[in-house]
């Protein structure tokens, strides 16, 4: 999920297009999306010629060790978040990311 000027990309392919134009600070990447799943997004995202990469948090209802290992192999995944998403935890996450980027 990517927000651009208050807009949310609900499809990973749309998020990839937005990221090519304007890099977000944070990407919440759901593994189970239509059109392009999270792994396909990461396959394409790592090809972008970016000097600074955003914080990418992979979201799923459950994680297998093999999924975590696969995510770590990209070298750009910051952490893993289990569903259901809790608003207070997301707020804390965003605040810590924004504080770290200042």
Phi and psi restraints in degrees (range 20) as a CNS / XPLOR table:
assign (resid 1 and name C) (resid 2 and name N)
       (resid 2 and name CA) (resid 2 and name C) 1.0 -129.0 20.0 2
assign (resid 2 and name N) (resid 2 and name CA)
       (resid 2 and name C) (resid 3 and name N) 1.0 136.6 20.0 2
assign (resid 2 and name C) (resid 3 and name N)
       (resid 3 and name CA) (resid 3 and name C) 1.0 -105.8 20.0 2
assign (resid 3 and name N) (resid 3 and name CA)
       (resid 3 and name C) (resid 4 and name N) 1.0 131.4 20.0 2
assign (resid 3 and name C) (resid 4 and name N)
       (resid 4 and name CA) (resid 4 and name C) 1.0 -125.7 20.0 2
assign (resid 4 and name N) (resid 4 and name CA)
       (resid 4 and name C) (resid 5 and name N) 1.0 112.5 20.0 2
assign (resid 4 and name C) (resid 5 and name N)
       (resid 5 and name CA) (resid 5 and name C) 1.0 50.0 20.0 2
assign (resid 5 and name N) (resid 5 and name CA)
       (resid 5 and name C) (resid 6 and name N) 1.0 44.2 20.0 2
assign (resid 5 and name C) (resid 6 and name N)
       (resid 6 and name CA) (resid 6 and name C) 1.0 88.2 20.0 2
assign (resid 6 and name N) (resid 6 and name CA)
       (resid 6 and name C) (resid 7 and name N) 1.0 0.0 20.0 2
assign (resid 6 and name C) (resid 7 and name N)
       (resid 7 and name CA) (resid 7 and name C) 1.0 -101.4 20.0 2
assign (resid 7 and name N) (resid 7 and name CA)
       (resid 7 and name C) (resid 8 and name N) 1.0 146.7 20.0 2
assign (resid 7 and name C) (resid 8 and name N)
       (resid 8 and name CA) (resid 8 and name C) 1.0 -111.3 20.0 2
assign (resid 8 and name N) (resid 8 and name CA)
       (resid 8 and name C) (resid 9 and name N) 1.0 130.2 20.0 2
assign (resid 8 and name C) (resid 9 and name N)
       (resid 9 and name CA) (resid 9 and name C) 1.0 -94.2 20.0 2
assign (resid 9 and name N) (resid 9 and name CA)
       (resid 9 and name C) (resid 10 and name N) 1.0 111.4 20.0 2
assign (resid 9 and name C) (resid 10 and name N)
       (resid 10 and name CA) (resid 10 and name C) 1.0 -90.3 20.0 2
assign (resid 10 and name N) (resid 10 and name CA)
       (resid 10 and name C) (resid 11 and name N) 1.0 -1.8 20.0 2
assign (resid 10 and name C) (resid 11 and name N)
       (resid 11 and name CA) (resid 11 and name C) 1.0 -124.6 20.0 2
assign (resid 11 and name N) (resid 11 and name CA)
       (resid 11 and name C) (resid 12 and name N) 1.0 132.0 20.0 2
assign (resid 11 and name C) (resid 12 and name N)
       (resid 12 and name CA) (resid 12 and name C) 1.0 -58.2 20.0 2
assign (resid 12 and name N) (resid 12 and name CA)
       (resid 12 and name C) (resid 13 and name N) 1.0 -32.3 20.0 2
assign (resid 12 and name C) (resid 13 and name N)
       (resid 13 and name CA) (resid 13 and name C) 1.0 -63.2 20.0 2
assign (resid 13 and name N) (resid 13 and name CA)
       (resid 13 and name C) (resid 14 and name N) 1.0 -41.8 20.0 2
assign (resid 13 and name C) (resid 14 and name N)
       (resid 14 and name CA) (resid 14 and name C) 1.0 -63.3 20.0 2
assign (resid 14 and name N) (resid 14 and name CA)
       (resid 14 and name C) (resid 15 and name N) 1.0 -40.6 20.0 2
assign (resid 14 and name C) (resid 15 and name N)
       (resid 15 and name CA) (resid 15 and name C) 1.0 -62.1 20.0 2
assign (resid 15 and name N) (resid 15 and name CA)
       (resid 15 and name C) (resid 16 and name N) 1.0 -38.2 20.0 2
assign (resid 15 and name C) (resid 16 and name N)
       (resid 16 and name CA) (resid 16 and name C) 1.0 -64.9 20.0 2
assign (resid 16 and name N) (resid 16 and name CA)
       (resid 16 and name C) (resid 17 and name N) 1.0 -42.6 20.0 2
assign (resid 16 and name C) (resid 17 and name N)
       (resid 17 and name CA) (resid 17 and name C) 1.0 -63.0 20.0 2
assign (resid 17 and name N) (resid 17 and name CA)
       (resid 17 and name C) (resid 18 and name N) 1.0 -44.5 20.0 2
assign (resid 17 and name C) (resid 18 and name N)
       (resid 18 and name CA) (resid 18 and name C) 1.0 -61.7 20.0 2
assign (resid 18 and name N) (resid 18 and name CA)
       (resid 18 and name C) (resid 19 and name N) 1.0 -42.8 20.0 2
assign (resid 18 and name C) (resid 19 and name N)
       (resid 19 and name CA) (resid 19 and name C) 1.0 -63.1 20.0 2
assign (resid 19 and name N) (resid 19 and name CA)
       (resid 19 and name C) (resid 20 and name N) 1.0 -29.3 20.0 2
assign (resid 19 and name C) (resid 20 and name N)
       (resid 20 and name CA) (resid 20 and name C) 1.0 -70.7 20.0 2
assign (resid 20 and name N) (resid 20 and name CA)
       (resid 20 and name C) (resid 21 and name N) 1.0 -28.5 20.0 2
assign (resid 20 and name C) (resid 21 and name N)
       (resid 21 and name CA) (resid 21 and name C) 1.0 -88.8 20.0 2
assign (resid 21 and name N) (resid 21 and name CA)
       (resid 21 and name C) (resid 22 and name N) 1.0 -45.2 20.0 2
assign (resid 21 and name C) (resid 22 and name N)
       (resid 22 and name CA) (resid 22 and name C) 1.0 -148.0 20.0 2
assign (resid 22 and name N) (resid 22 and name CA)
       (resid 22 and name C) (resid 23 and name N) 1.0 113.4 20.0 2
assign (resid 22 and name C) (resid 23 and name N)
       (resid 23 and name CA) (resid 23 and name C) 1.0 -73.7 20.0 2
assign (resid 23 and name N) (resid 23 and name CA)
       (resid 23 and name C) (resid 24 and name N) 1.0 124.4 20.0 2
assign (resid 23 and name C) (resid 24 and name N)
       (resid 24 and name CA) (resid 24 and name C) 1.0 -77.7 20.0 2
assign (resid 24 and name N) (resid 24 and name CA)
       (resid 24 and name C) (resid 25 and name N) 1.0 163.3 20.0 2
assign (resid 24 and name C) (resid 25 and name N)
       (resid 25 and name CA) (resid 25 and name C) 1.0 -76.4 20.0 2
assign (resid 25 and name N) (resid 25 and name CA)
       (resid 25 and name C) (resid 26 and name N) 1.0 -35.2 20.0 2
assign (resid 25 and name C) (resid 26 and name N)
       (resid 26 and name CA) (resid 26 and name C) 1.0 -136.9 20.0 2
assign (resid 26 and name N) (resid 26 and name CA)
       (resid 26 and name C) (resid 27 and name N) 1.0 140.0 20.0 2
assign (resid 26 and name C) (resid 27 and name N)
       (resid 27 and name CA) (resid 27 and name C) 1.0 -124.7 20.0 2
assign (resid 27 and name N) (resid 27 and name CA)
       (resid 27 and name C) (resid 28 and name N) 1.0 123.2 20.0 2
assign (resid 27 and name C) (resid 28 and name N)
       (resid 28 and name CA) (resid 28 and name C) 1.0 -95.0 20.0 2
assign (resid 28 and name N) (resid 28 and name CA)
       (resid 28 and name C) (resid 29 and name N) 1.0 110.9 20.0 2
assign (resid 28 and name C) (resid 29 and name N)
       (resid 29 and name CA) (resid 29 and name C) 1.0 -108.1 20.0 2
assign (resid 29 and name N) (resid 29 and name CA)
       (resid 29 and name C) (resid 30 and name N) 1.0 108.2 20.0 2
assign (resid 29 and name C) (resid 30 and name N)
       (resid 30 and name CA) (resid 30 and name C) 1.0 -81.2 20.0 2
assign (resid 30 and name N) (resid 30 and name CA)
       (resid 30 and name C) (resid 31 and name N) 1.0 129.7 20.0 2
assign (resid 30 and name C) (resid 31 and name N)
       (resid 31 and name CA) (resid 31 and name C) 1.0 -68.9 20.0 2
assign (resid 31 and name N) (resid 31 and name CA)
       (resid 31 and name C) (resid 32 and name N) 1.0 -30.8 20.0 2
assign (resid 31 and name C) (resid 32 and name N)
       (resid 32 and name CA) (resid 32 and name C) 1.0 -106.5 20.0 2
assign (resid 32 and name N) (resid 32 and name CA)
       (resid 32 and name C) (resid 33 and name N) 1.0 75.5 20.0 2
assign (resid 32 and name C) (resid 33 and name N)
       (resid 33 and name CA) (resid 33 and name C) 1.0 -117.7 20.0 2
assign (resid 33 and name N) (resid 33 and name CA)
       (resid 33 and name C) (resid 34 and name N) 1.0 157.7 20.0 2
assign (resid 33 and name C) (resid 34 and name N)
       (resid 34 and name CA) (resid 34 and name C) 1.0 -78.7 20.0 2
assign (resid 34 and name N) (resid 34 and name CA)
       (resid 34 and name C) (resid 35 and name N) 1.0 163.4 20.0 2
assign (resid 34 and name C) (resid 35 and name N)
       (resid 35 and name CA) (resid 35 and name C) 1.0 70.3 20.0 2
assign (resid 35 and name N) (resid 35 and name CA)
       (resid 35 and name C) (resid 36 and name N) 1.0 -56.4 20.0 2
assign (resid 35 and name C) (resid 36 and name N)
       (resid 36 and name CA) (resid 36 and name C) 1.0 -141.6 20.0 2
assign (resid 36 and name N) (resid 36 and name CA)
       (resid 36 and name C) (resid 37 and name N) 1.0 117.9 20.0 2
assign (resid 36 and name C) (resid 37 and name N)
       (resid 37 and name CA) (resid 37 and name C) 1.0 -79.0 20.0 2
assign (resid 37 and name N) (resid 37 and name CA)
       (resid 37 and name C) (resid 38 and name N) 1.0 175.9 20.0 2
assign (resid 37 and name C) (resid 38 and name N)
       (resid 38 and name CA) (resid 38 and name C) 1.0 -60.8 20.0 2
assign (resid 38 and name N) (resid 38 and name CA)
       (resid 38 and name C) (resid 39 and name N) 1.0 -37.8 20.0 2
assign (resid 38 and name C) (resid 39 and name N)
       (resid 39 and name CA) (resid 39 and name C) 1.0 -67.4 20.0 2
assign (resid 39 and name N) (resid 39 and name CA)
       (resid 39 and name C) (resid 40 and name N) 1.0 -40.6 20.0 2
assign (resid 39 and name C) (resid 40 and name N)
       (resid 40 and name CA) (resid 40 and name C) 1.0 -64.1 20.0 2
assign (resid 40 and name N) (resid 40 and name CA)
       (resid 40 and name C) (resid 41 and name N) 1.0 -39.1 20.0 2
assign (resid 40 and name C) (resid 41 and name N)
       (resid 41 and name CA) (resid 41 and name C) 1.0 -59.6 20.0 2
assign (resid 41 and name N) (resid 41 and name CA)
       (resid 41 and name C) (resid 42 and name N) 1.0 -49.2 20.0 2
assign (resid 41 and name C) (resid 42 and name N)
       (resid 42 and name CA) (resid 42 and name C) 1.0 -62.5 20.0 2
assign (resid 42 and name N) (resid 42 and name CA)
       (resid 42 and name C) (resid 43 and name N) 1.0 -38.4 20.0 2
assign (resid 42 and name C) (resid 43 and name N)
       (resid 43 and name CA) (resid 43 and name C) 1.0 -56.2 20.0 2
assign (resid 43 and name N) (resid 43 and name CA)
       (resid 43 and name C) (resid 44 and name N) 1.0 -40.9 20.0 2
assign (resid 43 and name C) (resid 44 and name N)
       (resid 44 and name CA) (resid 44 and name C) 1.0 -81.8 20.0 2
assign (resid 44 and name N) (resid 44 and name CA)
       (resid 44 and name C) (resid 45 and name N) 1.0 -38.5 20.0 2
assign (resid 44 and name C) (resid 45 and name N)
       (resid 45 and name CA) (resid 45 and name C) 1.0 -62.9 20.0 2
assign (resid 45 and name N) (resid 45 and name CA)
       (resid 45 and name C) (resid 46 and name N) 1.0 -39.8 20.0 2
assign (resid 45 and name C) (resid 46 and name N)
       (resid 46 and name CA) (resid 46 and name C) 1.0 -66.6 20.0 2
assign (resid 46 and name N) (resid 46 and name CA)
       (resid 46 and name C) (resid 47 and name N) 1.0 -16.3 20.0 2
assign (resid 46 and name C) (resid 47 and name N)
       (resid 47 and name CA) (resid 47 and name C) 1.0 -81.1 20.0 2
assign (resid 47 and name N) (resid 47 and name CA)
       (resid 47 and name C) (resid 48 and name N) 1.0 -14.9 20.0 2
assign (resid 47 and name C) (resid 48 and name N)
       (resid 48 and name CA) (resid 48 and name C) 1.0 -68.5 20.0 2
assign (resid 48 and name N) (resid 48 and name CA)
       (resid 48 and name C) (resid 49 and name N) 1.0 137.4 20.0 2
assign (resid 48 and name C) (resid 49 and name N)
       (resid 49 and name CA) (resid 49 and name C) 1.0 -80.6 20.0 2
assign (resid 49 and name N) (resid 49 and name CA)
       (resid 49 and name C) (resid 50 and name N) 1.0 74.3 20.0 2
assign (resid 49 and name C) (resid 50 and name N)
       (resid 50 and name CA) (resid 50 and name C) 1.0 -104.5 20.0 2
assign (resid 50 and name N) (resid 50 and name CA)
       (resid 50 and name C) (resid 51 and name N) 1.0 134.3 20.0 2
assign (resid 50 and name C) (resid 51 and name N)
       (resid 51 and name CA) (resid 51 and name C) 1.0 -80.8 20.0 2
assign (resid 51 and name N) (resid 51 and name CA)
       (resid 51 and name C) (resid 52 and name N) 1.0 -45.6 20.0 2
assign (resid 51 and name C) (resid 52 and name N)
       (resid 52 and name CA) (resid 52 and name C) 1.0 -110.4 20.0 2
assign (resid 52 and name N) (resid 52 and name CA)
       (resid 52 and name C) (resid 53 and name N) 1.0 129.0 20.0 2
assign (resid 52 and name C) (resid 53 and name N)
       (resid 53 and name CA) (resid 53 and name C) 1.0 -106.5 20.0 2
assign (resid 53 and name N) (resid 53 and name CA)
       (resid 53 and name C) (resid 54 and name N) 1.0 143.6 20.0 2
assign (resid 53 and name C) (resid 54 and name N)
       (resid 54 and name CA) (resid 54 and name C) 1.0 -73.5 20.0 2
assign (resid 54 and name N) (resid 54 and name CA)
       (resid 54 and name C) (resid 55 and name N) 1.0 166.0 20.0 2
assign (resid 54 and name C) (resid 55 and name N)
       (resid 55 and name CA) (resid 55 and name C) 1.0 -73.3 20.0 2
assign (resid 55 and name N) (resid 55 and name CA)
       (resid 55 and name C) (resid 56 and name N) 1.0 125.4 20.0 2
assign (resid 55 and name C) (resid 56 and name N)
       (resid 56 and name CA) (resid 56 and name C) 1.0 -114.0 20.0 2
assign (resid 56 and name N) (resid 56 and name CA)
       (resid 56 and name C) (resid 57 and name N) 1.0 122.9 20.0 2
assign (resid 56 and name C) (resid 57 and name N)
       (resid 57 and name CA) (resid 57 and name C) 1.0 -114.1 20.0 2
assign (resid 57 and name N) (resid 57 and name CA)
       (resid 57 and name C) (resid 58 and name N) 1.0 118.3 20.0 2
assign (resid 57 and name C) (resid 58 and name N)
       (resid 58 and name CA) (resid 58 and name C) 1.0 -83.5 20.0 2
assign (resid 58 and name N) (resid 58 and name CA)
       (resid 58 and name C) (resid 59 and name N) 1.0 131.6 20.0 2
assign (resid 58 and name C) (resid 59 and name N)
       (resid 59 and name CA) (resid 59 and name C) 1.0 -115.9 20.0 2
assign (resid 59 and name N) (resid 59 and name CA)
       (resid 59 and name C) (resid 60 and name N) 1.0 134.4 20.0 2
assign (resid 59 and name C) (resid 60 and name N)
       (resid 60 and name CA) (resid 60 and name C) 1.0 -159.8 20.0 2
assign (resid 60 and name N) (resid 60 and name CA)
       (resid 60 and name C) (resid 61 and name N) 1.0 161.7 20.0 2
assign (resid 60 and name C) (resid 61 and name N)
       (resid 61 and name CA) (resid 61 and name C) 1.0 -74.8 20.0 2
assign (resid 61 and name N) (resid 61 and name CA)
       (resid 61 and name C) (resid 62 and name N) 1.0 -22.8 20.0 2
assign (resid 61 and name C) (resid 62 and name N)
       (resid 62 and name CA) (resid 62 and name C) 1.0 -158.0 20.0 2
assign (resid 62 and name N) (resid 62 and name CA)
       (resid 62 and name C) (resid 63 and name N) 1.0 154.4 20.0 2
assign (resid 62 and name C) (resid 63 and name N)
       (resid 63 and name CA) (resid 63 and name C) 1.0 -125.1 20.0 2
assign (resid 63 and name N) (resid 63 and name CA)
       (resid 63 and name C) (resid 64 and name N) 1.0 131.8 20.0 2
assign (resid 63 and name C) (resid 64 and name N)
       (resid 64 and name CA) (resid 64 and name C) 1.0 -93.9 20.0 2
assign (resid 64 and name N) (resid 64 and name CA)
       (resid 64 and name C) (resid 65 and name N) 1.0 154.4 20.0 2
assign (resid 64 and name C) (resid 65 and name N)
       (resid 65 and name CA) (resid 65 and name C) 1.0 -57.3 20.0 2
assign (resid 65 and name N) (resid 65 and name CA)
       (resid 65 and name C) (resid 66 and name N) 1.0 -36.3 20.0 2
assign (resid 65 and name C) (resid 66 and name N)
       (resid 66 and name CA) (resid 66 and name C) 1.0 -63.8 20.0 2
assign (resid 66 and name N) (resid 66 and name CA)
       (resid 66 and name C) (resid 67 and name N) 1.0 -34.6 20.0 2
assign (resid 66 and name C) (resid 67 and name N)
       (resid 67 and name CA) (resid 67 and name C) 1.0 -68.8 20.0 2
assign (resid 67 and name N) (resid 67 and name CA)
       (resid 67 and name C) (resid 68 and name N) 1.0 -41.8 20.0 2
assign (resid 67 and name C) (resid 68 and name N)
       (resid 68 and name CA) (resid 68 and name C) 1.0 -64.3 20.0 2
assign (resid 68 and name N) (resid 68 and name CA)
       (resid 68 and name C) (resid 69 and name N) 1.0 -42.9 20.0 2
assign (resid 68 and name C) (resid 69 and name N)
       (resid 69 and name CA) (resid 69 and name C) 1.0 -62.1 20.0 2
assign (resid 69 and name N) (resid 69 and name CA)
       (resid 69 and name C) (resid 70 and name N) 1.0 -41.2 20.0 2
assign (resid 69 and name C) (resid 70 and name N)
       (resid 70 and name CA) (resid 70 and name C) 1.0 -63.7 20.0 2
assign (resid 70 and name N) (resid 70 and name CA)
       (resid 70 and name C) (resid 71 and name N) 1.0 -46.0 20.0 2
assign (resid 70 and name C) (resid 71 and name N)
       (resid 71 and name CA) (resid 71 and name C) 1.0 -60.5 20.0 2
assign (resid 71 and name N) (resid 71 and name CA)
       (resid 71 and name C) (resid 72 and name N) 1.0 -42.2 20.0 2
assign (resid 71 and name C) (resid 72 and name N)
       (resid 72 and name CA) (resid 72 and name C) 1.0 -65.2 20.0 2
assign (resid 72 and name N) (resid 72 and name CA)
       (resid 72 and name C) (resid 73 and name N) 1.0 -28.7 20.0 2
assign (resid 72 and name C) (resid 73 and name N)
       (resid 73 and name CA) (resid 73 and name C) 1.0 -65.5 20.0 2
assign (resid 73 and name N) (resid 73 and name CA)
       (resid 73 and name C) (resid 74 and name N) 1.0 -21.1 20.0 2
assign (resid 73 and name C) (resid 74 and name N)
       (resid 74 and name CA) (resid 74 and name C) 1.0 -74.2 20.0 2
assign (resid 74 and name N) (resid 74 and name CA)
       (resid 74 and name C) (resid 75 and name N) 1.0 -23.9 20.0 2
assign (resid 74 and name C) (resid 75 and name N)
       (resid 75 and name CA) (resid 75 and name C) 1.0 74.8 20.0 2
assign (resid 75 and name N) (resid 75 and name CA)
       (resid 75 and name C) (resid 76 and name N) 1.0 9.9 20.0 2
assign (resid 75 and name C) (resid 76 and name N)
       (resid 76 and name CA) (resid 76 and name C) 1.0 -129.1 20.0 2
assign (resid 76 and name N) (resid 76 and name CA)
       (resid 76 and name C) (resid 77 and name N) 1.0 -2.0 20.0 2
assign (resid 76 and name C) (resid 77 and name N)
       (resid 77 and name CA) (resid 77 and name C) 1.0 -82.7 20.0 2
assign (resid 77 and name N) (resid 77 and name CA)
       (resid 77 and name C) (resid 78 and name N) 1.0 124.6 20.0 2
assign (resid 77 and name C) (resid 78 and name N)
       (resid 78 and name CA) (resid 78 and name C) 1.0 -81.1 20.0 2
assign (resid 78 and name N) (resid 78 and name CA)
       (resid 78 and name C) (resid 79 and name N) 1.0 -40.2 20.0 2
assign (resid 78 and name C) (resid 79 and name N)
       (resid 79 and name CA) (resid 79 and name C) 1.0 -169.2 20.0 2
assign (resid 79 and name N) (resid 79 and name CA)
       (resid 79 and name C) (resid 80 and name N) 1.0 177.1 20.0 2
assign (resid 79 and name C) (resid 80 and name N)
       (resid 80 and name CA) (resid 80 and name C) 1.0 -124.0 20.0 2
assign (resid 80 and name N) (resid 80 and name CA)
       (resid 80 and name C) (resid 81 and name N) 1.0 134.7 20.0 2
assign (resid 80 and name C) (resid 81 and name N)
       (resid 81 and name CA) (resid 81 and name C) 1.0 -123.0 20.0 2
assign (resid 81 and name N) (resid 81 and name CA)
       (resid 81 and name C) (resid 82 and name N) 1.0 128.0 20.0 2
assign (resid 81 and name C) (resid 82 and name N)
       (resid 82 and name CA) (resid 82 and name C) 1.0 -88.3 20.0 2
assign (resid 82 and name N) (resid 82 and name CA)
       (resid 82 and name C) (resid 83 and name N) 1.0 143.1 20.0 2
assign (resid 82 and name C) (resid 83 and name N)
       (resid 83 and name CA) (resid 83 and name C) 1.0 -81.8 20.0 2
assign (resid 83 and name N) (resid 83 and name CA)
       (resid 83 and name C) (resid 84 and name N) 1.0 153.2 20.0 2
assign (resid 83 and name C) (resid 84 and name N)
       (resid 84 and name CA) (resid 84 and name C) 1.0 -73.8 20.0 2
assign (resid 84 and name N) (resid 84 and name CA)
       (resid 84 and name C) (resid 85 and name N) 1.0 146.8 20.0 2
assign (resid 84 and name C) (resid 85 and name N)
       (resid 85 and name CA) (resid 85 and name C) 1.0 -73.7 20.0 2
assign (resid 85 and name N) (resid 85 and name CA)
       (resid 85 and name C) (resid 86 and name N) 1.0 136.1 20.0 2
assign (resid 85 and name C) (resid 86 and name N)
       (resid 86 and name CA) (resid 86 and name C) 1.0 -106.8 20.0 2
assign (resid 86 and name N) (resid 86 and name CA)
       (resid 86 and name C) (resid 87 and name N) 1.0 123.5 20.0 2
assign (resid 86 and name C) (resid 87 and name N)
       (resid 87 and name CA) (resid 87 and name C) 1.0 -55.3 20.0 2
assign (resid 87 and name N) (resid 87 and name CA)
       (resid 87 and name C) (resid 88 and name N) 1.0 -44.1 20.0 2
assign (resid 87 and name C) (resid 88 and name N)
       (resid 88 and name CA) (resid 88 and name C) 1.0 -64.2 20.0 2
assign (resid 88 and name N) (resid 88 and name CA)
       (resid 88 and name C) (resid 89 and name N) 1.0 -36.7 20.0 2
assign (resid 88 and name C) (resid 89 and name N)
       (resid 89 and name CA) (resid 89 and name C) 1.0 -69.5 20.0 2
assign (resid 89 and name N) (resid 89 and name CA)
       (resid 89 and name C) (resid 90 and name N) 1.0 -37.6 20.0 2
assign (resid 89 and name C) (resid 90 and name N)
       (resid 90 and name CA) (resid 90 and name C) 1.0 -65.9 20.0 2
assign (resid 90 and name N) (resid 90 and name CA)
       (resid 90 and name C) (resid 91 and name N) 1.0 -41.2 20.0 2
assign (resid 90 and name C) (resid 91 and name N)
       (resid 91 and name CA) (resid 91 and name C) 1.0 -60.3 20.0 2
assign (resid 91 and name N) (resid 91 and name CA)
       (resid 91 and name C) (resid 92 and name N) 1.0 -46.2 20.0 2
assign (resid 91 and name C) (resid 92 and name N)
       (resid 92 and name CA) (resid 92 and name C) 1.0 -61.0 20.0 2
assign (resid 92 and name N) (resid 92 and name CA)
       (resid 92 and name C) (resid 93 and name N) 1.0 -41.5 20.0 2
assign (resid 92 and name C) (resid 93 and name N)
       (resid 93 and name CA) (resid 93 and name C) 1.0 -61.3 20.0 2
assign (resid 93 and name N) (resid 93 and name CA)
       (resid 93 and name C) (resid 94 and name N) 1.0 -49.6 20.0 2
assign (resid 93 and name C) (resid 94 and name N)
       (resid 94 and name CA) (resid 94 and name C) 1.0 -63.4 20.0 2
assign (resid 94 and name N) (resid 94 and name CA)
       (resid 94 and name C) (resid 95 and name N) 1.0 -40.6 20.0 2
assign (resid 94 and name C) (resid 95 and name N)
       (resid 95 and name CA) (resid 95 and name C) 1.0 -63.0 20.0 2
assign (resid 95 and name N) (resid 95 and name CA)
       (resid 95 and name C) (resid 96 and name N) 1.0 -41.1 20.0 2
assign (resid 95 and name C) (resid 96 and name N)
       (resid 96 and name CA) (resid 96 and name C) 1.0 -68.1 20.0 2
assign (resid 96 and name N) (resid 96 and name CA)
       (resid 96 and name C) (resid 97 and name N) 1.0 -37.6 20.0 2
assign (resid 96 and name C) (resid 97 and name N)
       (resid 97 and name CA) (resid 97 and name C) 1.0 -66.0 20.0 2
assign (resid 97 and name N) (resid 97 and name CA)
       (resid 97 and name C) (resid 98 and name N) 1.0 -45.2 20.0 2
assign (resid 97 and name C) (resid 98 and name N)
       (resid 98 and name CA) (resid 98 and name C) 1.0 -67.9 20.0 2
assign (resid 98 and name N) (resid 98 and name CA)
       (resid 98 and name C) (resid 99 and name N) 1.0 -37.3 20.0 2
assign (resid 98 and name C) (resid 99 and name N)
       (resid 99 and name CA) (resid 99 and name C) 1.0 -65.2 20.0 2
assign (resid 99 and name N) (resid 99 and name CA)
       (resid 99 and name C) (resid 100 and name N) 1.0 -40.8 20.0 2
assign (resid 99 and name C) (resid 100 and name N)
       (resid 100 and name CA) (resid 100 and name C) 1.0 -67.6 20.0 2
assign (resid 100 and name N) (resid 100 and name CA)
       (resid 100 and name C) (resid 101 and name N) 1.0 -26.7 20.0 2
assign (resid 100 and name C) (resid 101 and name N)
       (resid 101 and name CA) (resid 101 and name C) 1.0 -86.5 20.0 2
assign (resid 101 and name N) (resid 101 and name CA)
       (resid 101 and name C) (resid 102 and name N) 1.0 -5.1 20.0 2
